[in-house]
């Protein structure tokens, strides 16, 4: 199935924009495009015969990969790419970046192992300088991905798609690229705004043991706000009149960092930040609310799964990523809940610059907890203790430890994203365990954001959000605890079939309420909000997350069709409702 952008993809080098806008050097080289591949059925024995082609960074299961076939959990997927380091990068240390490979991989340069990695959603890199030759080089990657037969974090991927389980994503599915750096360089930065003090903290990690200075320049568009030498950990005052970031005014400041060693500028990194504050507080009536920049702020959100009919988890183009964000904002939404997926860093950049708040889910893992505990028990025993690891299919300590490791990696990778308001460690009990401890762990890594510790079900009484999921049954006001903000973090999911624009015509997921056409769906959407949602705002409701941005495979409950061709609900009604969702 094609999307609006399928035929616009440059298959020779898709998604060729700089993949890391918040830590950008000019010295880089994209390695996306045509690779050779081989599926090995006998373990990880070295492969030398490659006879088939695949387009990276699209997963082997996707249409845009040029392969579009399943990958067995017992097999190994081998990639091969011949490349020459560009003249611009020569003389530098060369870092090989993978922005996401699902799940375990071994990476070779010129038949020498340079490193291994586990985890399907976060970026990693290797310094490959010593393995390179002056001429043509060969990159090989060997991937193992057990999908639902394993215990790893895999979200909604399944080799046998059905219901809300979607086509698997195996192997390389985000950009592969080279970066030229000096041995003495800026390794990372960490940015934290403080609007109450009119300053931001910047922590800079340097590879050099000794250096002359780190020069910081802050820009507002073309205008220089300040320029000064800073320490590796410094609070930088912006002075009076600094601009706040919000969905209504997504003001960003560009920054340039220059590292000097032995009287020479050896590294220059570009980044940006926004001045904003995310927290919960009591409003003037004593009701706990979501706050933005010290003011109560109602968040009108959508569940956003980030799937594409042609690319799977991989957006076909940068333009496609922008469409989902910009179109939802045009319709009056100001928040997207990024559901059980880590997007390419450019997606977050577009949220930052366009002005879209993000709630970021962690990827779920472990086996499905079953229909009893996923569908029935939440309505009977919603406070089931999550230290019963067998019930939640988290018996393996290895799996729990790996979850925590990957959660930390995700927060580290996304820490500087301006638009991320809330971390969501667990969703509807899938692989949930020790949510209170995990919440404290998240807060120890990032105390500047809100945490929804157990979205929807099996609330352990912690975090910042009183979270409700409600489908089919009427939305009712829960008993509030006067400590957490009340948000309906999933609801609606109203479904209709747009003939000619569905994944399959005769097979749909049947959980949600179905409507025959656009008019009946629109009427039901309006009634849901006006009769059940809007009346709860004065009683304490602080935000909503309607399901969902688009259809996904057999799940036809999007406000857009899966191909993003048709808006399934009248846009004037959506806009009108969103104008009423306010404090």
Buried (B, 14 or more C-beta within 10 A) or exposed (E): BBBBBBEEBEEEBBBBEBBBBBBBBEBBBBBBBEBBBBBBEEEEEEBEEBEEEBBBBBBBBBBBBBBBEBBBBEBBBBBBBEBEBEEEBEEBBBBBBBBBBBBBBBBBBBEEEBBEBBBBBBBBBBBBBEBBEEEEBBBBBBBBBBBBEBBBBBBBBBBEBEBBBBBBBBBBBBBBBBBBBBEBBBEBBEBBBBBEEBBBBBEBEBBBEEBBBBBBBBBBEEEEBBEEEBEEEBEBEBEEEBBBBBBEEBBBBBBBBBBBBEEEEBBBBBBBBBBBBBBBEBBEEEBBBBBBBEEBBBBBBBBBBBBBBBBBBBBBBBEBBBBBBBBBBEBBBBBBBBBBBBBBBBBBBBBBBBBBBBBBBBBBBBBBBEEEBBBEBBEEEBEBEBEEBEBBBBBEEEBBEBBBBBBBBBBBBBBBBBBBBBBBBBBBBBBBBBBBBBBBBBBEBBEBBBBBBBBBBBBBEBBBBBBBBBBEEEBEEBEBEEEBBBBBBBBBBBBBBBEEBBBEEEEBBEBBBBBEEBEEBBBBBBEBBEEBBBEBBEEBBBBBBBBBBBBBBBBBBBBBBBBBEBBBBBBEBBEBBBEEBEB
